[in-house]
Amino acid sequence: MDIDTLAQKIIAGDRRALSRAITLIESSRTDHREQAAQLMERLKGAERQAIRVGLSGTPGVGKSTFIESFGTMLTGQGLKVAVLAVDPSSARSGGSILGDKTRMEQLSRDPNAFIRPSPSQSHLGGVARRTREAVTVCEAAGFDVVLIETVGVGQSETVVAEMSDLFILLLAPGGGDELQGVKRGIMEIADIILVNKADGDLKPAATRTCTDYSGALRLLRKRPQDPAGFPKAMMVSAQQNEGLQEAWKEMTALIDWRRENGFFEARREEQARYWFEQEVRNGLLARLDTPGARQAMQDYAARVANGAITPTVAARELLDALGR
């Protein structure tokens, strides 16, 4: 694979090249990892920025419906939208359905949209291990907005905030009271909470949920990167296309404020440092996946199992031996 040619095609907006690049990035083969690193270096010179929007919510809250309606609204304004949807992988077989593109039938046919489902491969935090690099490739390809749809598993799903400019939390009507809203974790990193399905018989429940969470947000400590009124809770109906324009207006207002006050670039610099540290940690863990290291781990595991040594001491001895 000619990496220079692939990079040029991506920058020119070639969809097939973009798909090939993400496949390369997601591969765990050693030669592919080297090629992926070269590609990321080539694309660094594109110097393009998209608005990165992380989107989370529990299963059934309507993430796919929201993304299709929201994405279609954005493309209707002339914006190019990329959707990176992370699908949960089976703990038994390791497989994923990857059905998000099927759900977004209208958006998938839009020439200004690109949808890429990826398996989580049991990676924790709601995103796939290489989602961050896929976001960078989409930026280099000239997309204006990158929507990152997480697996949607609960309070601990916060890694997406380390690769996005805005973190949007979708809730269903009746999704919790004010006490639930002040829980730490996913709530305290949300920039905007959107109560979806605010239509028909569910609208009164959606109004109560929005009110509860608005009150909860006022109890959380104000963050320096937030102007007055943020974070905030709003009601939307993806099914009826209601509230989407207002939500986008609030998102862009928050992004503009952060850019004007220096928080936007500062946050991206923090995220770059975070991912550098993660790559170092992952590289150290990869060193355990060698024949010699695996054999040593099996030997120590056998000694731990029969009570000859404690897990703590065994781990320290093994790490000392590998560090020499």
C-alpha positions as CSV (number, residue, x, y, z in Angstrom):
1,M,0.0,0.0,0.0
2,D,1.4,3.4,-1.1
3,I,0.8,5.6,2.0
4,D,1.6,8.8,0.2
5,T,-1.0,8.1,-2.5
6,L,-3.5,7.1,0.1
7,A,-3.0,10.3,2.1
8,Q,-3.4,12.4,-1.0
9,K,-6.6,10.7,-1.9
10,I,-8.0,11.2,1.6
11,I,-7.2,14.9,1.5
12,A,-8.9,15.1,-1.8
13,G,-12.1,13.6,-0.3
14,D,-11.9,10.1,-1.8
15,R,-14.5,8.0,0.1
16,R,-13.0,4.7,-0.8
17,A,-9.6,5.8,0.4
18,L,-11.1,7.0,3.6
19,S,-12.7,3.6,4.2
20,R,-9.4,1.8,3.4
21,A,-7.6,4.1,5.8
22,I,-9.9,3.4,8.7
23,T,-9.7,-0.3,8.0
24,L,-5.9,0.0,8.1
25,I,-6.0,2.0,11.4
26,E,-8.2,-0.6,13.1
27,S,-6.0,-3.5,12.1
28,S,-3.8,-5.0,14.9
29,R,-1.2,-6.5,12.5
30,T,2.2,-5.2,13.2
31,D,2.9,-4.1,9.6
32,H,-0.5,-2.4,9.4
33,R,0.2,-0.5,12.7
34,E,3.5,0.8,11.2
35,Q,1.7,1.9,8.0
36,A,-1.1,3.5,10.0
37,A,1.5,5.5,12.0
38,Q,3.1,6.7,8.7
39,L,-0.4,7.7,7.4
40,M,-1.2,9.7,10.5
41,E,2.1,11.6,10.0
42,R,1.3,12.4,6.4
43,L,-2.2,13.6,7.3
44,K,-1.0,15.9,10.0
45,G,0.0,18.4,7.3
46,A,-3.7,18.7,6.2
47,E,-4.3,21.0,9.1
48,R,-8.1,20.7,8.9
49,Q,-10.4,20.9,11.9
50,A,-13.9,19.6,12.3
51,I,-16.3,20.0,15.2
52,R,-16.0,16.7,17.1
53,V,-19.2,15.8,18.8
54,G,-19.3,12.8,21.2
55,L,-22.8,11.3,21.6
56,S,-23.7,8.9,24.4
57,G,-26.8,7.5,26.0
58,T,-28.3,4.2,27.2
59,P,-29.4,1.6,24.6
60,G,-32.9,2.4,23.3
61,V,-32.7,6.2,23.9
62,G,-32.7,6.8,20.1
63,K,-29.1,7.6,19.3
64,S,-29.3,6.3,15.8
65,T,-32.6,8.1,15.1
66,F,-31.2,11.3,16.5
67,I,-28.0,11.0,14.5
68,E,-29.9,10.4,11.2
69,S,-32.2,13.4,11.8
70,F,-29.5,15.6,13.2
71,G,-27.0,14.7,10.5
72,T,-29.6,15.2,7.7
73,M,-30.3,18.6,9.1
74,L,-26.6,19.5,9.0
75,T,-26.0,18.2,5.5
76,G,-29.1,20.3,4.5
77,Q,-27.1,23.3,5.6
78,G,-24.3,22.4,3.3
79,L,-22.1,20.8,6.0
80,K,-20.2,17.5,5.5
81,V,-20.9,15.0,8.3
82,A,-19.0,11.9,9.3
83,V,-20.5,9.4,11.7
84,L,-18.3,7.0,13.6
85,A,-20.6,4.5,15.3
86,V,-19.1,2.0,17.8
87,D,-21.0,-1.2,18.1
88,P,-20.6,-3.5,21.1
89,S,-18.7,-6.7,20.5
90,S,-19.7,-10.1,21.8
91,A,-17.8,-11.3,24.9
92,R,-18.1,-14.8,23.6
93,S,-17.5,-14.7,19.9
94,G,-15.9,-11.2,19.6
95,G,-18.3,-10.4,16.7
96,S,-20.4,-7.3,16.2
97,I,-23.7,-6.7,14.3
98,L,-22.6,-3.3,12.9
99,G,-26.2,-2.4,12.1
100,D,-26.0,1.4,12.7
101,K,-25.6,2.1,9.0
102,T,-28.7,0.1,8.3
103,R,-30.7,2.1,10.8
104,M,-29.5,5.4,9.2
105,E,-30.9,4.6,5.8
106,Q,-31.6,8.2,4.7
107,L,-28.3,9.6,6.0
108,S,-26.3,6.8,4.5
109,R,-27.5,7.8,1.0
110,D,-26.6,11.4,1.5
111,P,-23.6,12.4,-0.6
112,N,-22.4,14.8,2.1
113,A,-22.4,12.1,4.8
114,F,-20.1,9.3,5.6
115,I,-21.0,6.5,8.1
116,R,-18.6,4.0,9.5
117,P,-19.6,1.4,12.1
118,S,-16.8,-0.2,14.0
119,P,-16.6,-3.0,16.6
120,S,-15.7,-2.0,20.2
121,Q,-13.7,-5.3,20.4
122,S,-14.3,-5.3,24.2
123,H,-12.5,-2.0,24.6
124,L,-13.8,-0.1,27.6
125,G,-15.1,3.4,27.7
126,G,-17.7,3.2,25.0
127,V,-15.4,3.7,22.0
128,A,-13.2,1.5,19.9
129,R,-9.4,1.6,20.5
130,R,-8.7,3.5,17.3
131,T,-11.7,5.8,17.1
132,R,-9.5,8.8,17.9
133,E,-7.3,8.1,14.8
134,A,-10.4,7.6,12.7
135,V,-11.7,11.0,13.8
136,T,-8.4,12.6,12.6
137,V,-8.6,10.9,9.2
138,C,-12.2,12.2,8.8
139,E,-11.0,15.7,9.6
140,A,-8.2,15.4,7.0
141,A,-10.9,14.3,4.5
142,G,-12.6,17.6,4.8
143,F,-15.6,16.8,7.0
144,D,-17.0,19.7,8.9
145,V,-18.7,17.7,11.7
146,V,-17.7,14.3,13.1
147,L,-20.3,12.6,15.2
148,I,-18.9,9.8,17.5
149,E,-21.7,7.5,18.6
150,T,-20.6,5.4,21.6
151,V,-21.7,1.9,22.6
152,G,-24.0,3.4,25.3
153,V,-23.4,1.4,28.4
154,G,-23.8,3.7,31.4
155,Q,-22.1,6.1,33.9
156,S,-18.5,5.1,33.1
157,E,-18.6,5.8,29.4
158,T,-16.4,8.9,29.5
159,V,-13.5,8.2,27.2
160,V,-15.3,9.8,24.3
161,A,-14.9,13.1,26.0
162,E,-11.1,12.8,25.5
163,M,-11.6,12.8,21.7
164,S,-14.4,15.3,21.2
165,D,-15.0,19.0,21.5
166,L,-18.5,18.6,22.7
167,F,-20.0,15.8,24.7
168,I,-23.7,15.3,24.3
169,L,-25.7,13.0,26.6
170,L,-29.0,11.7,25.3
171,L,-31.7,10.8,27.8
172,A,-35.1,9.2,27.5
173,P,-38.2,10.7,29.2
174,G,-38.3,9.5,32.8
175,G,-34.6,8.7,32.7
176,G,-34.0,9.6,36.3
177,D,-34.7,12.2,39.0
178,E,-32.6,15.1,40.2
179,L,-30.6,12.8,42.5
180,Q,-29.7,10.6,39.5
181,G,-28.6,13.8,37.7
182,V,-26.0,14.8,40.3
183,K,-24.2,11.5,40.1
184,R,-20.6,11.8,39.2
185,G,-19.1,10.2,36.1
186,I,-20.8,10.8,32.7
187,M,-23.1,13.6,34.0
188,E,-20.3,15.9,35.1
189,I,-18.5,15.8,31.7
190,A,-21.7,16.4,29.6
191,D,-21.8,19.8,27.8
192,I,-25.4,19.5,26.8
193,I,-28.1,17.0,27.9
194,L,-30.8,16.3,25.3
195,V,-34.0,14.6,26.5
196,N,-35.1,12.8,23.3
197,K,-38.6,11.5,22.4
198,A,-40.2,14.7,23.6
199,D,-43.3,14.2,21.6
200,G,-46.8,12.8,21.9
201,D,-47.7,11.1,25.1
202,L,-44.1,11.2,26.3
203,K,-43.8,15.0,26.2
204,P,-45.0,15.6,29.8
205,A,-42.5,13.1,31.1
206,A,-39.8,14.6,28.9
207,T,-40.5,18.0,30.4
208,R,-40.2,16.7,33.9
209,T,-36.9,15.0,33.1
210,C,-35.5,18.1,31.5
211,T,-36.5,20.2,34.5
212,D,-35.0,17.6,36.9
213,Y,-31.7,17.6,35.1
214,S,-31.6,21.3,34.6
215,G,-31.8,21.6,38.4
216,A,-29.2,18.9,38.9
217,L,-26.7,20.7,36.6
218,R,-27.0,23.9,38.7
219,L,-25.8,21.9,41.7
220,L,-22.6,20.7,39.9
221,R,-19.5,22.7,40.2
222,K,-19.1,25.3,37.4
223,R,-16.3,24.4,35.0
224,P,-14.0,27.2,33.7
225,Q,-14.6,26.1,30.1
226,D,-18.3,26.9,30.3
227,P,-20.0,30.2,29.7
228,A,-23.1,31.3,31.7
229,G,-25.9,28.8,31.2
230,F,-23.8,25.8,30.5
231,P,-24.0,22.9,30.8
232,K,-27.7,22.8,30.0
233,A,-30.5,20.4,29.4
234,M,-32.9,20.7,26.4
235,M,-35.7,18.7,24.9
236,V,-35.6,17.3,21.3
237,S,-37.7,14.9,19.2
238,A,-35.6,13.2,16.6
239,Q,-38.7,11.4,15.2
240,Q,-40.5,14.7,14.7
241,N,-37.3,16.8,13.9
242,E,-38.2,19.2,16.7
243,G,-35.5,21.0,18.8
244,L,-32.6,20.0,16.5
245,Q,-31.9,23.4,15.1
246,E,-32.0,24.9,18.6
247,A,-29.6,22.2,19.9
248,W,-27.2,22.9,17.0
249,K,-27.4,26.6,17.8
250,E,-26.4,26.0,21.4
251,M,-23.6,23.7,20.3
252,T,-22.0,26.2,17.9
253,A,-22.4,29.0,20.5
254,L,-20.5,27.0,23.0
255,I,-17.8,26.1,20.5
256,D,-17.4,29.7,19.4
257,W,-17.2,30.9,23.1
258,R,-14.5,28.4,23.8
259,R,-12.5,29.3,20.8
260,E,-12.7,33.0,21.6
261,N,-11.5,32.4,25.2
262,G,-8.7,30.0,24.4
263,F,-10.4,26.8,25.8
264,F,-10.9,25.1,22.5
265,E,-7.2,24.7,21.6
266,A,-6.2,24.2,25.2
267,R,-8.6,21.2,25.4
268,R,-7.2,19.7,22.3
269,E,-3.7,20.0,23.6
270,E,-4.8,18.2,26.8
271,Q,-6.4,15.5,24.7
272,A,-3.2,15.0,22.7
273,R,-1.2,14.5,25.9
274,Y,-3.8,12.1,27.2
275,W,-3.6,9.9,24.1
276,F,0.2,10.0,24.1
277,E,0.1,8.5,27.6
278,Q,-2.4,5.9,26.5
279,E,-0.2,4.9,23.6
280,V,2.7,4.5,26.0
281,R,0.6,2.3,28.3
282,N,-0.7,0.2,25.5
283,G,2.8,-0.3,24.2
284,L,4.0,-1.5,27.5
285,L,1.1,-3.9,27.7
286,A,1.9,-5.2,24.2
287,R,5.3,-6.2,25.5
288,L,3.6,-8.8,27.7
289,D,2.2,-10.5,24.5
290,T,5.5,-12.1,23.5
291,P,6.2,-15.9,23.7
292,G,8.7,-15.4,26.6
293,A,6.5,-13.1,28.6
294,R,3.5,-15.4,28.1
295,Q,5.5,-18.4,29.3
296,A,6.7,-16.5,32.3
297,M,3.1,-15.4,33.1
298,Q,1.9,-19.0,32.9
299,D,4.7,-20.2,35.2
300,Y,3.9,-17.5,37.8
301,A,0.1,-18.2,37.4
302,A,0.7,-21.8,38.2
303,R,2.6,-20.9,41.4
304,V,-0.1,-18.4,42.4
305,A,-2.8,-21.0,41.8
306,N,-1.1,-23.6,44.1
307,G,-0.4,-21.0,46.8
308,A,3.3,-21.0,46.5
309,I,3.4,-17.2,46.0
310,T,0.9,-14.4,46.4
311,P,-0.5,-12.5,43.4
312,T,1.1,-9.2,44.5
313,V,4.6,-10.7,44.9
314,A,4.3,-12.7,41.7
315,A,3.3,-9.6,39.7
316,R,6.2,-7.6,41.1
317,E,8.8,-10.3,40.4
318,L,7.5,-10.8,36.8
319,L,7.6,-7.1,36.1
320,D,11.1,-6.8,37.5
321,A,12.2,-9.7,35.3
322,L,10.7,-8.2,32.2
323,G,12.2,-4.8,33.0
324,R,15.8,-6.1,32.9
